[in-house]
Amino acid sequence: FNKQQVKVPIWFKKDADPKYACYCSEVTEDQVIEAVVKHGAKTVKEVNAITGAMKNSNCKENNPLGVCCHKIIQEAIDKGLK
């Protein structure tokens, strides 16, 4: 694949814009970090309630990795807690 063939930005690419943490609900890494820093979220469940992440689950189709975004959201939470 070349860059023009990719329909959504791949989160782990450094120039991804936006950098999605949850592709199904189109929640970005920045939104997850904001939920932690500004709203005090500390868990994936709390982030999901604030951002709406993981609500429209169709990970196999939407996430380029073909798996649930739970781990990616947790990594973004960890960044926000630092």
PDB file with SEQRES, HELIX, SHEET and CRYST1 records, atoms N, CA, C and O in Angstrom:
SEQRES   1 A   82  PHE ASN LYS GLN GLN VAL LYS VAL PRO ILE TRP PHE LYS          
SEQRES   2 A   82  LYS ASP ALA ASP PRO LYS TYR ALA CYS TYR CYS SER GLU          
SEQRES   3 A   82  VAL THR GLU ASP GLN VAL ILE GLU ALA VAL VAL LYS HIS          
SEQRES   4 A   82  GLY ALA LYS THR VAL LYS GLU VAL ASN ALA ILE THR GLY          
SEQRES   5 A   82  ALA MET LYS ASN SER ASN CYS LYS GLU ASN ASN PRO LEU          
SEQRES   6 A   82  GLY VAL CYS CYS HIS LYS ILE ILE GLN GLU ALA ILE ASP          
SEQRES   7 A   82  LYS GLY LEU LYS                                              
HELIX    1 AA1 LYS A    3  GLN A    5  5                                   3    
HELIX    2 AA2 GLU A   29  VAL A   37  1                                   9    
HELIX    3 AA3 VAL A   44  THR A   51  1                                   8    
HELIX    4 AA4 CYS A   59  ASN A   62  1                                   4    
HELIX    5 AA5 HIS A   70  LEU A   81  1                                  12    
SHEET    1 AA1 2 TYR A  20  CYS A  22  0                                        
SHEET    2 AA1 2 VAL A  27  THR A  28 -1                                        
CRYST1    1.000    1.000    1.000  90.00  90.00  90.00 P 1           1          
ATOM      1  N   PHE A   1       0.836  -1.188   0.000  1.00  0.00           N  
ATOM      2  CA  PHE A   1       0.000   0.000   0.000  1.00  0.00           C  
ATOM      3  C   PHE A   1       0.875   1.243   0.000  1.00  0.00           C  
ATOM      4  O   PHE A   1       1.956   1.257   0.588  1.00  0.00           O  
ATOM      5  N   ASN A   2       0.397   2.281  -0.662  1.00  0.00           N  
ATOM      6  CA  ASN A   2       1.082   3.556  -0.535  1.00  0.00           C  
ATOM      7  C   ASN A   2       0.199   4.491   0.283  1.00  0.00           C  
ATOM      8  O   ASN A   2      -0.956   4.167   0.560  1.00  0.00           O  
ATOM      9  N   LYS A   3       0.725   5.633   0.667  1.00  0.00           N  
ATOM     10  CA  LYS A   3       0.031   6.553   1.569  1.00  0.00           C  
ATOM     11  C   LYS A   3      -1.328   6.986   1.031  1.00  0.00           C  
ATOM     12  O   LYS A   3      -2.264   7.161   1.812  1.00  0.00           O  
ATOM     13  N   GLN A   4      -1.460   7.159  -0.256  1.00  0.00           N  
ATOM     14  CA  GLN A   4      -2.719   7.604  -0.848  1.00  0.00           C  
ATOM     15  C   GLN A   4      -3.808   6.531  -0.774  1.00  0.00           C  
ATOM     16  O   GLN A   4      -4.995   6.854  -0.820  1.00  0.00           O  
ATOM     17  N   GLN A   5      -3.422   5.275  -0.662  1.00  0.00           N  
ATOM     18  CA  GLN A   5      -4.388   4.182  -0.616  1.00  0.00           C  
ATOM     19  C   GLN A   5      -4.969   3.956   0.780  1.00  0.00           C  
ATOM     20  O   GLN A   5      -5.986   3.276   0.925  1.00  0.00           O  
ATOM     21  N   VAL A   6      -4.339   4.513   1.792  1.00  0.00           N  
ATOM     22  CA  VAL A   6      -4.820   4.340   3.158  1.00  0.00           C  
ATOM     23  C   VAL A   6      -5.941   5.341   3.409  1.00  0.00           C  
ATOM     24  O   VAL A   6      -5.761   6.542   3.211  1.00  0.00           O  
ATOM     25  N   LYS A   7      -7.103   4.847   3.847  1.00  0.00           N  
ATOM     26  CA  LYS A   7      -8.287   5.693   3.999  1.00  0.00           C  
ATOM     27  C   LYS A   7      -8.319   6.474   5.305  1.00  0.00           C  
ATOM     28  O   LYS A   7      -8.954   7.527   5.369  1.00  0.00           O  
ATOM     29  N   VAL A   8      -7.652   5.987   6.349  1.00  0.00           N  
ATOM     30  CA  VAL A   8      -7.596   6.680   7.636  1.00  0.00           C  
ATOM     31  C   VAL A   8      -6.149   6.748   8.099  1.00  0.00           C  
ATOM     32  O   VAL A   8      -5.348   5.882   7.749  1.00  0.00           O  
ATOM     33  N   PRO A   9      -5.802   7.774   8.887  1.00  0.00           N  
ATOM     34  CA  PRO A   9      -4.430   7.850   9.399  1.00  0.00           C  
ATOM     35  C   PRO A   9      -4.136   6.667  10.329  1.00  0.00           C  
ATOM     36  O   PRO A   9      -4.979   6.296  11.146  1.00  0.00           O  
ATOM     37  N   ILE A  10      -2.973   6.092  10.208  1.00  0.00           N  
ATOM     38  CA  ILE A  10      -2.570   4.979  11.057  1.00  0.00           C  
ATOM     39  C   ILE A  10      -1.934   5.563  12.317  1.00  0.00           C  
ATOM     40  O   ILE A  10      -0.939   6.283  12.234  1.00  0.00           O  
ATOM     41  N   TRP A  11      -2.504   5.256  13.476  1.00  0.00           N  
ATOM     42  CA  TRP A  11      -2.138   5.917  14.728  1.00  0.00           C  
ATOM     43  C   TRP A  11      -0.665   5.844  15.072  1.00  0.00           C  
ATOM     44  O   TRP A  11      -0.131   6.790  15.651  1.00  0.00           O  
ATOM     45  N   PHE A  12       0.012   4.757  14.736  1.00  0.00           N  
ATOM     46  CA  PHE A  12       1.400   4.620  15.164  1.00  0.00           C  
ATOM     47  C   PHE A  12       2.390   5.287  14.212  1.00  0.00           C  
ATOM     48  O   PHE A  12       3.593   5.276  14.471  1.00  0.00           O  
ATOM     49  N   LYS A  13       1.910   5.858  13.131  1.00  0.00           N  
ATOM     50  CA  LYS A  13       2.782   6.616  12.239  1.00  0.00           C  
ATOM     51  C   LYS A  13       2.973   8.009  12.823  1.00  0.00           C  
ATOM     52  O   LYS A  13       2.005   8.639  13.249  1.00  0.00           O  
ATOM     53  N   LYS A  14       4.210   8.496  12.847  1.00  0.00           N  
ATOM     54  CA  LYS A  14       4.474   9.759  13.541  1.00  0.00           C  
ATOM     55  C   LYS A  14       3.767  10.948  12.907  1.00  0.00           C  
ATOM     56  O   LYS A  14       3.504  11.934  13.596  1.00  0.00           O  
ATOM     57  N   ASP A  15       3.454  10.888  11.630  1.00  0.00           N  
ATOM     58  CA  ASP A  15       2.793  12.031  10.992  1.00  0.00           C  
ATOM     59  C   ASP A  15       1.280  11.835  10.868  1.00  0.00           C  
ATOM     60  O   ASP A  15       0.620  12.561  10.124  1.00  0.00           O  
ATOM     61  N   ALA A  16       0.732  10.862  11.591  1.00  0.00           N  
ATOM     62  CA  ALA A  16      -0.720  10.629  11.544  1.00  0.00           C  
ATOM     63  C   ALA A  16      -1.459  11.853  12.076  1.00  0.00           C  
ATOM     64  O   ALA A  16      -1.114  12.382  13.132  1.00  0.00           O  
ATOM     65  N   ASP A  17      -2.460  12.294  11.352  1.00  0.00           N  
ATOM     66  CA  ASP A  17      -3.256  13.445  11.770  1.00  0.00           C  
ATOM     67  C   ASP A  17      -4.663  13.297  11.223  1.00  0.00           C  
ATOM     68  O   ASP A  17      -4.863  13.452  10.018  1.00  0.00           O  
ATOM     69  N   PRO A  18      -5.629  13.010  12.047  1.00  0.00           N  
ATOM     70  CA  PRO A  18      -5.523  12.850  13.498  1.00  0.00           C  
ATOM     71  C   PRO A  18      -4.945  11.487  13.873  1.00  0.00           C  
ATOM     72  O   PRO A  18      -4.906  10.561  13.063  1.00  0.00           O  
ATOM     73  N   LYS A  19      -4.504  11.395  15.110  1.00  0.00           N  
ATOM     74  CA  LYS A  19      -3.938  10.153  15.628  1.00  0.00           C  
ATOM     75  C   LYS A  19      -5.026   9.456  16.452  1.00  0.00           C  
ATOM     76  O   LYS A  19      -5.195   9.729  17.640  1.00  0.00           O  
ATOM     77  N   TYR A  20      -5.757   8.555  15.798  1.00  0.00           N  
ATOM     78  CA  TYR A  20      -6.883   7.894  16.462  1.00  0.00           C  
ATOM     79  C   TYR A  20      -6.418   6.868  17.488  1.00  0.00           C  
ATOM     80  O   TYR A  20      -5.508   6.078  17.235  1.00  0.00           O  
ATOM     81  N   ALA A  21      -7.063   6.899  18.651  1.00  0.00           N  
ATOM     82  CA  ALA A  21      -6.905   5.837  19.641  1.00  0.00           C  
ATOM     83  C   ALA A  21      -8.006   4.809  19.406  1.00  0.00           C  
ATOM     84  O   ALA A  21      -7.782   3.606  19.545  1.00  0.00           O  
ATOM     85  N   CYS A  22      -9.201   5.291  19.047  1.00  0.00           N  
ATOM     86  CA  CYS A  22     -10.350   4.429  18.748  1.00  0.00           C  
ATOM     87  C   CYS A  22     -10.878   4.804  17.367  1.00  0.00           C  
ATOM     88  O   CYS A  22     -11.450   5.878  17.181  1.00  0.00           O  
ATOM     89  N   TYR A  23     -10.685   3.922  16.416  1.00  0.00           N  
ATOM     90  CA  TYR A  23     -11.128   4.191  15.043  1.00  0.00           C  
ATOM     91  C   TYR A  23     -12.643   4.107  14.904  1.00  0.00           C  
ATOM     92  O   TYR A  23     -13.233   4.869  14.138  1.00  0.00           O  
ATOM     93  N   CYS A  24     -13.274   3.204  15.625  1.00  0.00           N  
ATOM     94  CA  CYS A  24     -14.722   3.001  15.478  1.00  0.00           C  
ATOM     95  C   CYS A  24     -15.518   4.236  15.886  1.00  0.00           C  
ATOM     96  O   CYS A  24     -16.516   4.575  15.251  1.00  0.00           O  
ATOM     97  N   SER A  25     -15.072   4.908  16.951  1.00  0.00           N  
ATOM     98  CA  SER A  25     -15.769   6.098  17.438  1.00  0.00           C  
ATOM     99  C   SER A  25     -15.032   7.387  17.085  1.00  0.00           C  
ATOM    100  O   SER A  25     -15.446   8.473  17.489  1.00  0.00           O  
ATOM    101  N   GLU A  26     -13.948   7.266  16.336  1.00  0.00           N  
ATOM    102  CA  GLU A  26     -13.130   8.404  15.901  1.00  0.00           C  
ATOM    103  C   GLU A  26     -12.695   9.278  17.077  1.00  0.00           C  
ATOM    104  O   GLU A  26     -12.831  10.501  17.043  1.00  0.00           O  
ATOM    105  N   VAL A  27     -12.170   8.627  18.117  1.00  0.00           N  
ATOM    106  CA  VAL A  27     -11.641   9.315  19.291  1.00  0.00           C  
ATOM    107  C   VAL A  27     -10.124   9.348  19.150  1.00  0.00           C  
ATOM    108  O   VAL A  27      -9.488   8.317  18.930  1.00  0.00           O  
ATOM    109  N   THR A  28      -9.552  10.542  19.279  1.00  0.00           N  
ATOM    110  CA  THR A  28      -8.117  10.703  19.091  1.00  0.00           C  
ATOM    111  C   THR A  28      -7.348  10.483  20.389  1.00  0.00           C  
ATOM    112  O   THR A  28      -7.911  10.510  21.483  1.00  0.00           O  
ATOM    113  N   GLU A  29      -6.057  10.267  20.234  1.00  0.00           N  
ATOM    114  CA  GLU A  29      -5.179  10.147  21.393  1.00  0.00           C  
ATOM    115  C   GLU A  29      -5.243  11.426  22.224  1.00  0.00           C  
ATOM    116  O   GLU A  29      -5.259  11.361  23.453  1.00  0.00           O  
ATOM    117  N   ASP A  30      -5.278  12.577  21.575  1.00  0.00           N  
ATOM    118  CA  ASP A  30      -5.360  13.850  22.298  1.00  0.00           C  
ATOM    119  C   ASP A  30      -6.634  13.941  23.130  1.00  0.00           C  
ATOM    120  O   ASP A  30      -6.604  14.473  24.240  1.00  0.00           O  
ATOM    121  N   GLN A  31      -7.747  13.433  22.618  1.00  0.00           N  
ATOM    122  CA  GLN A  31      -9.003  13.450  23.376  1.00  0.00           C  
ATOM    123  C   GLN A  31      -8.913  12.550  24.606  1.00  0.00           C  
ATOM    124  O   GLN A  31      -9.456  12.883  25.660  1.00  0.00           O  
ATOM    125  N   VAL A  32      -8.240  11.426  24.479  1.00  0.00           N  
ATOM    126  CA  VAL A  32      -8.051  10.528  25.620  1.00  0.00           C  
ATOM    127  C   VAL A  32      -7.193  11.217  26.674  1.00  0.00           C  
ATOM    128  O   VAL A  32      -7.524  11.194  27.860  1.00  0.00           O  
ATOM    129  N   ILE A  33      -6.091  11.831  26.248  1.00  0.00           N  
ATOM    130  CA  ILE A  33      -5.207  12.526  27.185  1.00  0.00           C  
ATOM    131  C   ILE A  33      -5.947  13.678  27.858  1.00  0.00           C  
ATOM    132  O   ILE A  33      -5.773  13.908  29.055  1.00  0.00           O  
ATOM    133  N   GLU A  34      -6.761  14.397  27.111  1.00  0.00           N  
ATOM    134  CA  GLU A  34      -7.557  15.490  27.679  1.00  0.00           C  
ATOM    135  C   GLU A  34      -8.538  14.963  28.731  1.00  0.00           C  
ATOM    136  O   GLU A  34      -8.743  15.606  29.761  1.00  0.00           O  
ATOM    137  N   ALA A  35      -9.135  13.813  28.484  1.00  0.00           N  
ATOM    138  CA  ALA A  35     -10.049  13.211  29.462  1.00  0.00           C  
ATOM    139  C   ALA A  35      -9.322  12.907  30.770  1.00  0.00           C  
ATOM    140  O   ALA A  35      -9.903  13.005  31.851  1.00  0.00           O  
ATOM    141  N   VAL A  36      -8.060  12.541  30.661  1.00  0.00           N  
ATOM    142  CA  VAL A  36      -7.252  12.249  31.846  1.00  0.00           C  
ATOM    143  C   VAL A  36      -6.853  13.541  32.553  1.00  0.00           C  
ATOM    144  O   VAL A  36      -7.066  13.690  33.756  1.00  0.00           O  
ATOM    145  N   VAL A  37      -6.279  14.467  31.805  1.00  0.00           N  
ATOM    146  CA  VAL A  37      -5.723  15.688  32.393  1.00  0.00           C  
ATOM    147  C   VAL A  37      -6.812  16.649  32.877  1.00  0.00           C  
ATOM    148  O   VAL A  37      -6.734  17.161  33.994  1.00  0.00           O  
ATOM    149  N   LYS A  38      -7.812  16.892  32.055  1.00  0.00           N  
ATOM    150  CA  LYS A  38      -8.829  17.895  32.390  1.00  0.00           C  
ATOM    151  C   LYS A  38     -10.015  17.346  33.171  1.00  0.00           C  
ATOM    152  O   LYS A  38     -10.650  18.078  33.931  1.00  0.00           O  
ATOM    153  N   HIS A  39     -10.320  16.065  32.990  1.00  0.00           N  
ATOM    154  CA  HIS A  39     -11.525  15.504  33.605  1.00  0.00           C  
ATOM    155  C   HIS A  39     -11.226  14.443  34.663  1.00  0.00           C  
ATOM    156  O   HIS A  39     -12.146  13.910  35.283  1.00  0.00           O  
ATOM    157  N   GLY A  40      -9.949  14.134  34.872  1.00  0.00           N  
ATOM    158  CA  GLY A  40      -9.561  13.221  35.939  1.00  0.00           C  
ATOM    159  C   GLY A  40      -9.775  11.741  35.673  1.00  0.00           C  
ATOM    160  O   GLY A  40      -9.731  10.938  36.605  1.00  0.00           O  
ATOM    161  N   ALA A  41     -10.003  11.366  34.434  1.00  0.00           N  
ATOM    162  CA  ALA A  41     -10.188   9.944  34.110  1.00  0.00           C  
ATOM    163  C   ALA A  41      -8.897   9.180  34.381  1.00  0.00           C  
ATOM    164  O   ALA A  41      -7.801   9.665  34.098  1.00  0.00           O  
ATOM    165  N   LYS A  42      -9.042   7.982  34.931  1.00  0.00           N  
ATOM    166  CA  LYS A  42      -7.869   7.159  35.229  1.00  0.00           C  
ATOM    167  C   LYS A  42      -7.970   5.754  34.645  1.00  0.00           C  
ATOM    168  O   LYS A  42      -6.985   5.015  34.629  1.00  0.00           O  
ATOM    169  N   THR A  43      -9.145   5.388  34.171  1.00  0.00           N  
ATOM    170  CA  THR A  43      -9.352   4.036  33.635  1.00  0.00           C  
ATOM    171  C   THR A  43      -9.937   4.122  32.227  1.00  0.00           C  
ATOM    172  O   THR A  43     -10.457   5.158  31.813  1.00  0.00           O  
ATOM    173  N   VAL A  44      -9.841   3.017  31.510  1.00  0.00           N  
ATOM    174  CA  VAL A  44     -10.420   2.956  30.165  1.00  0.00           C  
ATOM    175  C   VAL A  44     -11.927   3.197  30.248  1.00  0.00           C  
ATOM    176  O   VAL A  44     -12.491   3.896  29.407  1.00  0.00           O  
ATOM    177  N   LYS A  45     -12.570   2.626  31.248  1.00  0.00           N  
ATOM    178  CA  LYS A  45     -14.018   2.804  31.412  1.00  0.00           C  
ATOM    179  C   LYS A  45     -14.371   4.281  31.592  1.00  0.00           C  
ATOM    180  O   LYS A  45     -15.338   4.760  30.999  1.00  0.00           O  
ATOM    181  N   GLU A  46     -13.598   5.007  32.403  1.00  0.00           N  
ATOM    182  CA  GLU A  46     -13.852   6.437  32.621  1.00  0.00           C  
ATOM    183  C   GLU A  46     -13.604   7.237  31.345  1.00  0.00           C  
ATOM    184  O   GLU A  46     -14.379   8.135  31.015  1.00  0.00           O  
ATOM    185  N   VAL A  47     -12.538   6.919  30.634  1.00  0.00           N  
ATOM    186  CA  VAL A  47     -12.241   7.598  29.364  1.00  0.00           C  
ATOM    187  C   VAL A  47     -13.366   7.342  28.368  1.00  0.00           C  
ATOM    188  O   VAL A  47     -13.798   8.263  27.674  1.00  0.00           O  
ATOM    189  N   ASN A  48     -13.838   6.118  28.290  1.00  0.00           N  
ATOM    190  CA  ASN A  48     -14.922   5.782  27.368  1.00  0.00           C  
ATOM    191  C   ASN A  48     -16.183   6.580  27.676  1.00  0.00           C  
ATOM    192  O   ASN A  48     -16.865   7.039  26.760  1.00  0.00           O  
ATOM    193  N   ALA A  49     -16.496   6.747  28.959  1.00  0.00           N  
ATOM    194  CA  ALA A  49     -17.684   7.507  29.354  1.00  0.00           C  
ATOM    195  C   ALA A  49     -17.561   8.974  28.948  1.00  0.00           C  
ATOM    196  O   ALA A  49     -18.550   9.597  28.563  1.00  0.00           O  
ATOM    197  N   ILE A  50     -16.361   9.524  29.032  1.00  0.00           N  
ATOM    198  CA  ILE A  50     -16.134  10.935  28.706  1.00  0.00           C  
ATOM    199  C   ILE A  50     -16.048  11.164  27.198  1.00  0.00           C  
ATOM    200  O   ILE A  50     -16.614  12.127  26.683  1.00  0.00           O  
ATOM    201  N   THR A  51     -15.344  10.285  26.495  1.00  0.00           N  
ATOM    202  CA  THR A  51     -15.050  10.517  25.075  1.00  0.00           C  
ATOM    203  C   THR A  51     -15.991   9.800  24.111  1.00  0.00           C  
ATOM    204  O   THR A  51     -16.111  10.194  22.951  1.00  0.00           O  
ATOM    205  N   GLY A  52     -16.652   8.761  24.583  1.00  0.00           N  
ATOM    206  CA  GLY A  52     -17.479   7.954  23.684  1.00  0.00           C  
ATOM    207  C   GLY A  52     -16.688   6.878  22.962  1.00  0.00           C  
ATOM    208  O   GLY A  52     -17.207   6.235  22.050  1.00  0.00           O  
ATOM    209  N   ALA A  53     -15.439   6.674  23.357  1.00  0.00           N  
ATOM    210  CA  ALA A  53     -14.611   5.638  22.736  1.00  0.00           C  
ATOM    211  C   ALA A  53     -15.228   4.260  22.962  1.00  0.00           C  
ATOM    212  O   ALA A  53     -15.912   4.029  23.959  1.00  0.00           O  
ATOM    213  N   MET A  54     -14.983   3.367  22.042  1.00  0.00           N  
ATOM    214  CA  MET A  54     -15.385   1.966  22.090  1.00  0.00           C  
ATOM    215  C   MET A  54     -16.903   1.776  22.083  1.00  0.00           C  
ATOM    216  O   MET A  54     -17.386   0.730  22.515  1.00  0.00           O  
ATOM    217  N   LYS A  55     -17.654   2.751  21.611  1.00  0.00           N  
ATOM    218  CA  LYS A  55     -19.117   2.650  21.566  1.00  0.00           C  
ATOM    219  C   LYS A  55     -19.599   1.990  20.271  1.00  0.00           C  
ATOM    220  O   LYS A  55     -20.579   1.245  20.283  1.00  0.00           O  
ATOM    221  N   ASN A  56     -18.932   2.253  19.185  1.00  0.00           N  
ATOM    222  CA  ASN A  56     -19.354   1.753  17.869  1.00  0.00           C  
ATOM    223  C   ASN A  56     -18.424   0.638  17.409  1.00  0.00           C  
ATOM    224  O   ASN A  56     -17.863   0.697  16.315  1.00  0.00           O  
ATOM    225  N   SER A  57     -18.270  -0.362  18.239  1.00  0.00           N  
ATOM    226  CA  SER A  57     -17.250  -1.389  18.017  1.00  0.00           C  
ATOM    227  C   SER A  57     -17.457  -2.186  16.734  1.00  0.00           C  
ATOM    228  O   SER A  57     -18.444  -2.902  16.566  1.00  0.00           O  
ATOM    229  N   ASN A  58     -16.512  -2.036  15.858  1.00  0.00           N  
ATOM    230  CA  ASN A  58     -16.381  -2.851  14.658  1.00  0.00           C  
ATOM    231  C   ASN A  58     -14.891  -2.882  14.336  1.00  0.00           C  
ATOM    232  O   ASN A  58     -14.461  -2.583  13.222  1.00  0.00           O  
ATOM    233  N   CYS A  59     -14.125  -3.255  15.352  1.00  0.00           N  
ATOM    234  CA  CYS A  59     -12.666  -3.151  15.298  1.00  0.00           C  
ATOM    235  C   CYS A  59     -12.039  -3.926  14.143  1.00  0.00           C  
ATOM    236  O   CYS A  59     -11.078  -3.465  13.527  1.00  0.00           O  
ATOM    237  N   LYS A  60     -12.578  -5.081  13.859  1.00  0.00           N  
ATOM    238  CA  LYS A  60     -11.998  -5.908  12.798  1.00  0.00           C  
ATOM    239  C   LYS A  60     -12.002  -5.168  11.464  1.00  0.00           C  
ATOM    240  O   LYS A  60     -11.096  -5.347  10.650  1.00  0.00           O  
ATOM    241  N   GLU A  61     -13.016  -4.340  11.239  1.00  0.00           N  
ATOM    242  CA  GLU A  61     -13.128  -3.577   9.995  1.00  0.00           C  
ATOM    243  C   GLU A  61     -12.477  -2.198  10.080  1.00  0.00           C  
ATOM    244  O   GLU A  61     -11.843  -1.755   9.123  1.00  0.00           O  
ATOM    245  N   ASN A  62     -12.627  -1.513  11.218  1.00  0.00           N  
ATOM    246  CA  ASN A  62     -12.205  -0.114  11.314  1.00  0.00           C  
ATOM    247  C   ASN A  62     -10.771   0.100  11.776  1.00  0.00           C  
ATOM    248  O   ASN A  62     -10.095   1.009  11.295  1.00  0.00           O  
ATOM    249  N   ASN A  63     -10.303  -0.725  12.700  1.00  0.00           N  
ATOM    250  CA  ASN A  63      -8.954  -0.558  13.232  1.00  0.00           C  
ATOM    251  C   ASN A  63      -7.961  -1.208  12.274  1.00  0.00           C  
ATOM    252  O   ASN A  63      -8.108  -2.385  11.946  1.00  0.00           O  
ATOM    253  N   PRO A  64      -6.953  -0.465  11.818  1.00  0.00           N  
ATOM    254  CA  PRO A  64      -5.965  -1.047  10.895  1.00  0.00           C  
ATOM    255  C   PRO A  64      -5.289  -2.301  11.449  1.00  0.00           C  
ATOM    256  O   PRO A  64      -4.827  -3.146  10.683  1.00  0.00           O  
ATOM    257  N   LEU A  65      -5.231  -2.424  12.780  1.00  0.00           N  
ATOM    258  CA  LEU A  65      -4.639  -3.620  13.371  1.00  0.00           C  
ATOM    259  C   LEU A  65      -5.622  -4.783  13.416  1.00  0.00           C  
ATOM    260  O   LEU A  65      -5.221  -5.929  13.618  1.00  0.00           O  
ATOM    261  N   GLY A  66      -6.917  -4.491  13.229  1.00  0.00           N  
ATOM    262  CA  GLY A  66      -7.933  -5.532  13.238  1.00  0.00           C  
ATOM    263  C   GLY A  66      -8.262  -6.066  14.622  1.00  0.00           C  
ATOM    264  O   GLY A  66      -8.843  -7.144  14.753  1.00  0.00           O  
ATOM    265  N   VAL A  67      -7.891  -5.314  15.661  1.00  0.00           N  
ATOM    266  CA  VAL A  67      -8.155  -5.728  17.043  1.00  0.00           C  
ATOM    267  C   VAL A  67      -8.758  -4.566  17.827  1.00  0.00           C  
ATOM    268  O   VAL A  67      -8.770  -3.427  17.361  1.00  0.00           O  
ATOM    269  N   CYS A  68      -9.256  -4.871  19.021  1.00  0.00           N  
ATOM    270  CA  CYS A  68      -9.837  -3.869  19.908  1.00  0.00           C  
ATOM    271  C   CYS A  68      -8.790  -2.815  20.282  1.00  0.00           C  
ATOM    272  O   CYS A  68      -7.600  -3.113  20.379  1.00  0.00           O  
ATOM    273  N   CYS A  69      -9.250  -1.586  20.489  1.00  0.00           N  
ATOM    274  CA  CYS A  69      -8.357  -0.463  20.785  1.00  0.00           C  
ATOM    275  C   CYS A  69      -8.059  -0.296  22.273  1.00  0.00           C  
ATOM    276  O   CYS A  69      -7.397   0.668  22.657  1.00  0.00           O  
ATOM    277  N   HIS A  70      -8.524  -1.201  23.108  1.00  0.00           N  
ATOM    278  CA  HIS A  70      -8.351  -1.084  24.563  1.00  0.00           C  
ATOM    279  C   HIS A  70      -6.898  -0.784  24.937  1.00  0.00           C  
ATOM    280  O   HIS A  70      -6.638   0.123  25.727  1.00  0.00           O  
ATOM    281  N   LYS A  71      -5.960  -1.530  24.379  1.00  0.00           N  
ATOM    282  CA  LYS A  71      -4.538  -1.359  24.704  1.00  0.00           C  
ATOM    283  C   LYS A  71      -4.044   0.026  24.278  1.00  0.00           C  
ATOM    284  O   LYS A  71      -3.278   0.654  25.009  1.00  0.00           O  
ATOM    285  N   ILE A  72      -4.463   0.504  23.128  1.00  0.00           N  
ATOM    286  CA  ILE A  72      -4.040   1.815  22.625  1.00  0.00           C  
ATOM    287  C   ILE A  72      -4.596   2.920  23.521  1.00  0.00           C  
ATOM    288  O   ILE A  72      -3.903   3.892  23.819  1.00  0.00           O  
ATOM    289  N   ILE A  73      -5.844   2.767  23.945  1.00  0.00           N  
ATOM    290  CA  ILE A  73      -6.441   3.750  24.851  1.00  0.00           C  
ATOM    291  C   ILE A  73      -5.695   3.742  26.181  1.00  0.00           C  
ATOM    292  O   ILE A  73      -5.427   4.806  26.741  1.00  0.00           O  
ATOM    293  N   GLN A  74      -5.356   2.569  26.691  1.00  0.00           N  
ATOM    294  CA  GLN A  74      -4.616   2.489  27.954  1.00  0.00           C  
ATOM    295  C   GLN A  74      -3.256   3.167  27.825  1.00  0.00           C  
ATOM    296  O   GLN A  74      -2.821   3.847  28.755  1.00  0.00           O  
ATOM    297  N   GLU A  75      -2.582   2.998  26.700  1.00  0.00           N  
ATOM    298  CA  GLU A  75      -1.292   3.658  26.487  1.00  0.00           C  
ATOM    299  C   GLU A  75      -1.452   5.178  26.485  1.00  0.00           C  
ATOM    300  O   GLU A  75      -0.595   5.887  27.013  1.00  0.00           O  
ATOM    301  N   ALA A  76      -2.532   5.685  25.899  1.00  0.00           N  
ATOM    302  CA  ALA A  76      -2.792   7.129  25.898  1.00  0.00           C  
ATOM    303  C   ALA A  76      -3.104   7.618  27.312  1.00  0.00           C  
ATOM    304  O   ALA A  76      -2.687   8.710  27.696  1.00  0.00           O  
ATOM    305  N   ILE A  77      -3.832   6.819  28.085  1.00  0.00           N  
ATOM    306  CA  ILE A  77      -4.104   7.168  29.486  1.00  0.00           C  
ATOM    307  C   ILE A  77      -2.790   7.278  30.245  1.00  0.00           C  
ATOM    308  O   ILE A  77      -2.579   8.228  30.999  1.00  0.00           O  
ATOM    309  N   ASP A  78      -1.916   6.314  30.047  1.00  0.00           N  
ATOM    310  CA  ASP A  78      -0.614   6.329  30.717  1.00  0.00           C  
ATOM    311  C   ASP A  78       0.174   7.588  30.372  1.00  0.00           C  
ATOM    312  O   ASP A  78       0.837   8.156  31.240  1.00  0.00           O  
ATOM    313  N   LYS A  79       0.112   8.032  29.113  1.00  0.00           N  
ATOM    314  CA  LYS A  79       0.776   9.283  28.713  1.00  0.00           C  
ATOM    315  C   LYS A  79       0.182  10.461  29.471  1.00  0.00           C  
ATOM    316  O   LYS A  79       0.913  11.333  29.941  1.00  0.00           O  
ATOM    317  N   GLY A  80      -1.138  10.488  29.590  1.00  0.00           N  
ATOM    318  CA  GLY A  80      -1.812  11.579  30.283  1.00  0.00           C  
ATOM    319  C   GLY A  80      -1.523  11.620  31.766  1.00  0.00           C  
ATOM    320  O   GLY A  80      -1.533  12.692  32.371  1.00  0.00           O  
ATOM    321  N   LEU A  81      -1.264  10.467  32.361  1.00  0.00           N  
ATOM    322  CA  LEU A  81      -0.989  10.395  33.797  1.00  0.00           C  
ATOM    323  C   LEU A  81       0.445  10.772  34.148  1.00  0.00           C  
ATOM    324  O   LEU A  81       0.753  10.984  35.321  1.00  0.00           O  
ATOM    325  N   LYS A  82       1.321  10.859  33.161  1.00  0.00           N  
ATOM    326  CA  LYS A  82       2.737  11.206  33.425  1.00  0.00           C  
ATOM    327  C   LYS A  82       2.896  12.667  33.734  1.00  0.00           C  
ATOM    328  O   LYS A  82       4.011  13.128  33.979  1.00  0.00           O  
TER     329      LYS A  82                                                      
END                                                                             
